[in-house]
Amino acid sequence: MPFIDLKAQYAALKSSIDARIQRVLDHGQYIMGPEVKELEAQLAAYVGVKHCITVSSGTEALLIALMALDLKPGDEVITTPFTFAATAEVIVLLGGVPVFVDIEPDTCNIDVRLIEAAITPRTRAIMPVSLYGQVCDMDEINAIAARHGGIPVIEDAAQSFGATYFGPQDASGVAPQGELAGLGRPGAGNHGRKSCALSTFGATSFFPSKPLGCYGDGGALFTDDDALAQAAREIRVHGQSQRYTHTRLGVGGRMDTLQCAIVLAKLERFDWEIAQRLRIGERYQELLAGLPLQRLAVRGNRDCVWAQFTLQVEQREAVIQSLNAAGVPTAIHYPRPLHQQPAYAHLHGGQALPQAERAAQRVMSLPMSADLSEAQQDMVVAALKRALA
Ligand SMILES: *Cc1c(COP(=O)(O)O)cnc(C)c1O
């Protein structure tokens, strides 16, 4: 059983993907070909924002966002320590200082209640991560940012592309329950807003294993702000406003035409894949109820597209060994929080971030993809039950 089944996805989409690739080979515009604009238009419409700028990776998307916001050396960016290193890496690359704020123990997303205390006059951006595919508390984060003079907010949505955020919970505060809780809630007529459409910038990744992946590296930035979009477009091509007019410092950050063509083909069944992910994730959650493990909490006003299906256990090493011996692959996202990583620890004051540290000891991820069958899922759950017995 694969951890993420990209072969089944390719088998389902083979004729479209092959045809799309062939079309690029035929026209030969490998850089900034027509598929780039076509994909950007489709993704902007999907997310519901004015501008989509495709870029060479999710990391580059975050870097370009910070460059477009003119992050200067010494500027502080508030973020989470419990994420992939790219989130903090881009801050440090620009001479900025990541300010790590602890996470909520049940969602593993940044704890908004701790953000305000971390704001200083040097705070130049807030960069939350919608981890595992669940949007973080974006309304609350935006409200804090607005209260402090309009601090820009960048959503690291590398894991949450396709996720929906319904905003404030209805007056009852009761989260919809049940198998289809992720499909169209809460309240009639509330279709919610998509991850990447929730803040100054949304940044996502098309790394092959992400919810929407290409066959190499790729990513995208989303914004409603015309000036920031223009800046990002220029930064993507070495700061050029026109050919050989370098108005600002930039990078080589384009997503190539072939990768855009592949994502275009994958969009054909993306709505189905997201619905599958919601269903499979919900089914895992139901099958795991009552076991001696901690399931991820999914807030009632949003869904989770389960870029990773992650849970928390004690005795993680033994559980993983037992699962792997039973033929079930696992992964750990992530084993060490960034404030304890050699490359970043010196940027952190040394204070403990207990929730991130505890999660790093306990999280593990199970096989997850839109093509995971119920039989495969039952096998995973049976192996997990044996491991925990
Ligand atoms: C994957 C990922 C990135 C980086 O994306 P790449 O396309 O691999 O550069 C950044 N942040 C998070 C949270 C990720 O999961």
The ligand as an SDF file (V2000), in Angstrom:
LIG
                    3D

 15 15  0  0  0  0  0  0  0  0999 V2000
    5.3240   21.5430    1.2780 C   0  0  0  0  0  0  0  0  0  0  0  0
    5.3150   22.7270    2.1640 C   0  0  0  0  0  0  0  0  0  0  0  0
    6.0180   23.9050    1.8350 C   0  0  0  0  0  0  0  0  0  0  0  0
    6.9820   24.0010    0.6820 C   0  0  0  0  0  0  0  0  0  0  0  0
    6.4560   23.6780   -0.5520 O   0  0  0  0  0  0  0  0  0  0  0  0
    7.4780   23.2380   -1.7200 P   0  0  0  0  0  0  0  0  0  0  0  0
    6.6180   23.2690   -2.9330 O   0  0  0  0  0  0  0  0  0  0  0  0
    7.9670   21.8860   -1.3760 O   0  0  0  0  0  0  0  0  0  0  0  0
    8.5590   24.2420   -1.7720 O   0  0  0  0  0  0  0  0  0  0  0  0
    5.8840   24.9970    2.6590 C   0  0  0  0  0  0  0  0  0  0  0  0
    5.1140   24.9560    3.7630 N   0  0  0  0  0  0  0  0  0  0  0  0
    4.4410   23.8430    4.1220 C   0  0  0  0  0  0  0  0  0  0  0  0
    3.5820   23.8690    5.3510 C   0  0  0  0  0  0  0  0  0  0  0  0
    4.5290   22.6790    3.3480 C   0  0  0  0  0  0  0  0  0  0  0  0
    3.8660   21.5930    3.7200 O   0  0  0  0  0  0  0  0  0  0  0  0
  1  2  1  0
  2  3  1  0
  2 14  2  0
  3  4  1  0
  3 10  2  0
  4  5  1  0
  5  6  1  0
  6  7  2  0
  6  8  1  0
  6  9  1  0
 10 11  1  0
 11 12  2  0
 12 13  1  0
 12 14  1  0
 14 15  1  0
M  END
$$$$
